[in-house]
Every structure is written in structure tokens, then in C-alpha cells.
Amino acid sequence: MGEEWLTNQWFRFGASSLLNDLLMQRQKLSTGRYSGPDYVTVD
């Protein structure tokens, strides 16, 4: 696709959603399962 696609206009993510995903993955690694919907905040 070329380097013109590698800009922050096309690839953006929210820091809070990234943190929530990292917390859920950490929980899965330690327990073997994903936590419930109330484990992390919902934005």
C-alpha cells in the first residue's frame, strides 16, 4: 500500500481502550480465561 498509508490519520486508537485490552489479556494469561464485562471500565 505504500508509505502514504503509514500516517496517524489512518491508524488511531484510544489509550483507554488499549489499556483495557492489556488488562484483559493479562487477566487471561494469569487465569486462563477472560474476565467479565465489569472487570474493566467502559468508555
A tleap script that builds the chain and sets N, CA, C and O, in Angstrom:
source leaprc.protein.ff14SB
mol = sequence {
  NMET GLY GLU GLU TRP LEU THR ASN GLN TRP
  PHE ARG PHE GLY ALA SER SER LEU LEU ASN
  ASP LEU LEU MET GLN ARG GLN LYS LEU SER
  THR GLY ARG TYR SER GLY PRO ASP TYR VAL
  THR VAL CASP
}
set mol.1.N position { 0.800 -1.178 0.000 }
set mol.1.CA position { 0.000 0.000 0.000 }
set mol.1.C position { 0.856 1.260 0.000 }
set mol.1.O position { 0.360 2.341 -0.317 }
set mol.2.N position { 2.091 1.140 0.340 }
set mol.2.CA position { 2.969 2.296 0.295 }
set mol.2.C position { 3.051 3.052 1.610 }
set mol.2.O position { 2.234 2.857 2.510 }
set mol.3.N position { 4.026 3.899 1.700 }
set mol.3.CA position { 4.260 4.631 2.939 }
set mol.3.C position { 3.213 5.707 3.210 }
set mol.3.O position { 3.087 6.165 4.346 }
set mol.4.N position { 2.468 6.114 2.202 }
set mol.4.CA position { 1.443 7.131 2.438 }
set mol.4.C position { 0.332 6.620 3.357 }
set mol.4.O position { -0.415 7.421 3.919 }
set mol.5.N position { 0.214 5.302 3.516 }
set mol.5.CA position { -0.783 4.744 4.422 }
set mol.5.C position { -0.302 4.735 5.871 }
set mol.5.O position { -1.106 4.553 6.785 }
set mol.6.N position { 0.980 4.926 6.090 }
set mol.6.CA position { 1.535 4.857 7.442 }
set mol.6.C position { 1.486 6.217 8.126 }
set mol.6.O position { 2.523 6.775 8.485 }
set mol.7.N position { 0.308 6.737 8.303 }
set mol.7.CA position { 0.138 8.013 8.988 }
set mol.7.C position { -0.830 7.831 10.148 }
set mol.7.O position { -1.576 6.854 10.203 }
set mol.8.N position { -0.809 8.779 11.070 }
set mol.8.CA position { -1.702 8.683 12.217 }
set mol.8.C position { -3.152 8.974 11.850 }
set mol.8.O position { -4.043 8.771 12.675 }
set mol.9.N position { -3.406 9.434 10.656 }
set mol.9.CA position { -4.783 9.645 10.227 }
set mol.9.C position { -5.512 8.327 10.021 }
set mol.9.O position { -6.725 8.256 10.217 }
set mol.10.N position { -4.797 7.291 9.632 }
set mol.10.CA position { -5.432 6.003 9.346 }
set mol.10.C position { -5.350 5.040 10.524 }
set mol.10.O position { -6.232 4.198 10.688 }
set mol.11.N position { -4.326 5.147 11.334 }
set mol.11.CA position { -4.116 4.200 12.431 }
set mol.11.C position { -4.162 4.946 13.754 }
set mol.11.O position { -3.148 5.443 14.245 }
set mol.12.N position { -5.352 5.012 14.314 }
set mol.12.CA position { -5.533 5.685 15.598 }
set mol.12.C position { -6.237 4.732 16.544 }
set mol.12.O position { -7.101 3.956 16.135 }
set mol.13.N position { -5.871 4.795 17.779 }
set mol.13.CA position { -6.561 4.016 18.807 }
set mol.13.C position { -6.560 4.829 20.089 }
set mol.13.O position { -5.678 5.658 20.317 }
set mol.14.N position { -7.538 4.586 20.905 }
set mol.14.CA position { -7.632 5.285 22.171 }
set mol.14.C position { -6.776 4.623 23.224 }
set mol.14.O position { -6.717 3.395 23.294 }
set mol.15.N position { -6.121 5.406 24.032 }
set mol.15.CA position { -5.252 4.856 25.076 }
set mol.15.C position { -6.059 4.064 26.095 }
set mol.15.O position { -5.575 3.056 26.610 }
set mol.16.N position { -7.281 4.499 26.396 }
set mol.16.CA position { -8.083 3.772 27.382 }
set mol.16.C position { -8.503 2.404 26.851 }
set mol.16.O position { -8.526 1.431 27.604 }
set mol.17.N position { -8.834 2.319 25.570 }
set mol.17.CA position { -9.201 1.008 25.024 }
set mol.17.C position { -7.982 0.096 24.953 }
set mol.17.O position { -8.107 -1.115 25.136 }
set mol.18.N position { -6.810 0.658 24.691 }
set mol.18.CA position { -5.593 -0.144 24.685 }
set mol.18.C position { -5.295 -0.656 26.090 }
set mol.18.O position { -4.925 -1.817 26.262 }
set mol.19.N position { -5.453 0.198 27.088 }
set mol.19.CA position { -5.228 -0.227 28.468 }
set mol.19.C position { -6.216 -1.315 28.869 }
set mol.19.O position { -5.827 -2.295 29.506 }
set mol.20.N position { -7.475 -1.161 28.511 }
set mol.20.CA position { -8.477 -2.185 28.819 }
set mol.20.C position { -8.109 -3.518 28.186 }
set mol.20.O position { -8.235 -4.562 28.827 }
set mol.21.N position { -7.658 -3.496 26.945 }
set mol.21.CA position { -7.276 -4.732 26.274 }
set mol.21.C position { -6.068 -5.374 26.952 }
set mol.21.O position { -6.026 -6.593 27.115 }
set mol.22.N position { -5.094 -4.569 27.344 }
set mol.22.CA position { -3.922 -5.111 28.033 }
set mol.22.C position { -4.310 -5.731 29.376 }
set mol.22.O position { -3.791 -6.783 29.747 }
set mol.23.N position { -5.218 -5.085 30.101 }
set mol.23.CA position { -5.675 -5.648 31.366 }
set mol.23.C position { -6.415 -6.963 31.155 }
set mol.23.O position { -6.234 -7.906 31.926 }
set mol.24.N position { -7.240 -7.036 30.127 }
set mol.24.CA position { -7.969 -8.272 29.852 }
set mol.24.C position { -7.022 -9.393 29.438 }
set mol.24.O position { -7.211 -10.541 29.840 }
set mol.25.N position { -6.011 -9.075 28.642 }
set mol.25.CA position { -5.045 -10.096 28.221 }
set mol.25.C position { -4.217 -10.577 29.408 }
set mol.25.O position { -3.904 -11.764 29.513 }
set mol.26.N position { -3.866 -9.664 30.293 }
set mol.26.CA position { -3.104 -10.043 31.494 }
set mol.26.C position { -3.931 -10.970 32.373 }
set mol.26.O position { -3.416 -11.957 32.900 }
set mol.27.N position { -5.207 -10.655 32.529 }
set mol.27.CA position { -6.106 -11.499 33.318 }
set mol.27.C position { -6.219 -12.888 32.693 }
set mol.27.O position { -6.216 -13.891 33.406 }
set mol.28.N position { -6.318 -12.949 31.355 }
set mol.28.CA position { -6.431 -14.245 30.683 }
set mol.28.C position { -5.161 -15.072 30.855 }
set mol.28.O position { -5.229 -16.288 31.033 }
set mol.29.N position { -4.010 -14.418 30.803 }
set mol.29.CA position { -2.758 -15.157 30.977 }
set mol.29.C position { -2.627 -15.727 32.388 }
set mol.29.O position { -2.087 -16.819 32.568 }
set mol.30.N position { -3.112 -15.002 33.377 }
set mol.30.CA position { -2.957 -15.482 34.747 }
set mol.30.C position { -4.032 -16.486 35.156 }
set mol.30.O position { -3.767 -17.357 35.984 }
set mol.31.N position { -5.248 -16.386 34.593 }
set mol.31.CA position { -6.324 -17.286 34.999 }
set mol.31.C position { -6.707 -18.308 33.936 }
set mol.31.O position { -7.326 -19.326 34.247 }
set mol.32.N position { -6.341 -18.042 32.676 }
set mol.32.CA position { -6.715 -18.945 31.593 }
set mol.32.C position { -8.048 -18.607 30.957 }
set mol.32.O position { -8.482 -19.294 30.032 }
set mol.33.N position { -8.707 -17.560 31.436 }
set mol.33.CA position { -9.982 -17.153 30.846 }
set mol.33.C position { -10.108 -15.640 30.911 }
set mol.33.O position { -9.441 -14.970 31.700 }
set mol.34.N position { -10.975 -15.126 30.066 }
set mol.34.CA position { -11.221 -13.692 30.065 }
set mol.34.C position { -12.116 -13.319 31.233 }
set mol.34.O position { -12.933 -14.121 31.687 }
set mol.35.N position { -11.957 -12.111 31.708 }
set mol.35.CA position { -12.788 -11.652 32.816 }
set mol.35.C position { -14.144 -11.195 32.319 }
set mol.35.O position { -14.369 -11.088 31.113 }
set mol.36.N position { -15.041 -10.926 33.245 }
set mol.36.CA position { -16.379 -10.461 32.895 }
set mol.36.C position { -16.361 -9.018 32.411 }
set mol.36.O position { -15.332 -8.344 32.469 }
set mol.37.N position { -17.500 -8.558 31.938 }
set mol.37.CA position { -17.569 -7.203 31.370 }
set mol.37.C position { -17.376 -6.096 32.397 }
set mol.37.O position { -17.119 -4.953 32.019 }
set mol.38.N position { -17.492 -6.407 33.686 }
set mol.38.CA position { -17.317 -5.373 34.697 }
set mol.38.C position { -15.890 -5.298 35.245 }
set mol.38.O position { -15.630 -4.564 36.199 }
set mol.39.N position { -14.971 -6.050 34.650 }
set mol.39.CA position { -13.570 -6.042 35.118 }
set mol.39.C position { -12.852 -4.761 34.728 }
set mol.39.O position { -12.029 -4.258 35.493 }
set mol.40.N position { -13.146 -4.232 33.566 }
set mol.40.CA position { -12.503 -3.001 33.092 }
set mol.40.C position { -13.576 -1.946 32.840 }
set mol.40.O position { -14.760 -2.258 32.718 }
set mol.41.N position { -13.138 -0.702 32.766 }
set mol.41.CA position { -14.078 0.380 32.513 }
set mol.41.C position { -14.536 0.379 31.069 }
set mol.41.O position { -13.831 -0.103 30.182 }
set mol.42.N position { -15.704 0.914 30.843 }
set mol.42.CA position { -16.234 1.028 29.500 }
set mol.42.C position { -16.305 2.507 29.182 }
set mol.42.O position { -16.899 3.285 29.928 }
set mol.43.N position { -15.700 2.890 28.076 }
set mol.43.CA position { -15.687 4.315 27.700 }
set mol.43.C position { -16.900 4.681 26.898 }
set mol.43.O position { -17.051 5.836 26.500 }
savepdb mol mol.pdb
quit
